[in-house]
Amino acid sequence: MADRDFDVVVIGAGPGGYVCAIRCAQLGLRTACVEKRGTLGGACLNIGCIPSKALLQSSELYEQARGHLDRHGVKVAGVELDLPAMMARKDKVVDTLTGGIAGLFRKNGVTRLSGTGRIVDGGAVDVDGERIAAGGIVIATGSEAATLPGIAIDEKRIVSSTGALSLPEAPERLVVIGGGFIGLEMGSVWRRLGSRVAVVEILDRIAPGMDGEIAGEFRKILGRQGMEFRLGAKVTGVEASGKELALALESAAGGGEDVIACDTVLMAVGRRPCTEGLGLAEAGVETDGRGHVGIDGRFATSVPGVYAIGDCVGGAMLAHKAEDEGIAVAEIIAGHAGHVNYGVIPGVVYTNPEAASVGKTEEDLRADGADYRVGRFPMLANSRARTYDRTGGMVKILADAGTDRVLGVHILGSGAGESIAEAAVAMEFGASAEDMARTCHAHPTFSEAVREAALAVAGRAIHV
Ligand code: NAI
């Protein structure tokens, strides 16, 4: 006999899990959400998206105050970094938002179960020894930082993104392993706060998955800001000698070896699903070779009644993808039609400039053998960018050569993370480049660059 029973028990209160729990409750299902961390919100709110964006904002202001304001005729003297205050503000932002989710749970009637959840079978979850009966179970346990063989993360000198969010001081020399989203964002934070930052990336380009042309431009801009790149270099080991760390590098193409010295290493080589201790094997829930929970098109695992969403199932490891899956699975469990359009999931790197994209890259289209047209517009020719002194970057729109349907939008520039929403809406509605081009955009705005790129698809941009 179960101690307590629910229609749905969600394991994990990250963006996938907490959104799923709220949507389940909205749909009239008696819902519980199990979380082992003291606060709700998962990695995103506690040690990921939110604290990193708080530090990106603070560090950008610091960098501006240290020099960039001069260009605007604003003279600032005696600028100092108060890192503890910056960290305290970040922690307050996190506290407010995680507390906000607890409030949303209360408002929606979601029962919060504190503890570690383990699946007993398709109808029960064990939470620290208490058996909870569940009509349906949703696994939303997220992901954690991966590391390289033989390199242990101590969160002091060799840190993951978690440690990189609370270093006690800016290291003199920081080496970031991995030129992906985390490496570029946290590398930017510490460069702005005074560190010499080098990014070691195994591929010959940064930000894999991003449109190659945009990624190339992005690297040039970050390079001009002072971030160093060692592309095509593989880290084979890290050795501590006294206060210094020595990173052994090998050319990814084979051959050349090198050693670089630094004070701190940020390991940002990707994330792996968190599924240990969940009792998956015992319950018969199948996983793939990399530990992702196997699901079908309706988020169902190999055990009837058990579903999985978010980072632990693979695909894009993005909070908003997990949220959308959380909503979709809640609707499926409640007997509605839940659906996620994986072709329109935007991605944003919150550096300065921001890099944002949705849909296909030019490399994807070439690989598909698609017949497409490209429209480009440089931020240099955008009047708002001029007034802000933020002229780096471009917009690139890819459209089907026959139908003009928008297939991909890539924005490198200020406000890209906001402007990409327009492209996502357009793509959801099956817009053509001409639809985007004929939509009136306010002047002067960064988003006019999106319109101009859409015009450029048909060779009729006005401002270049
Ligand atoms: P990532 O997968 O984006 O990038 C990892 C990078 O490390 C790749 O470029 C890879 O080629 C490189 N790499 C792998 N092994 C290496 C080696 N031995 N030596 C040198 N380089 C190596 O992973 P990242 O940046 O750790 O982020 C993890 C996840 O979190 C990603 O899925 C990312 O999308 C997500 N994320 C999203 C953010 C956002 O939406 N703004 C911010 C931060 C993370």
Residues whose N, C-alpha, C, O or C-beta is under 5 A from the ligand:
A	BS01	NAI	I177 G178 G179 G180 F181 I182 G183 V200 E201 I202 L203 A207 P208 A233 K234 V235 A268 V269 G270 R271 M317 V348 V349 Y350
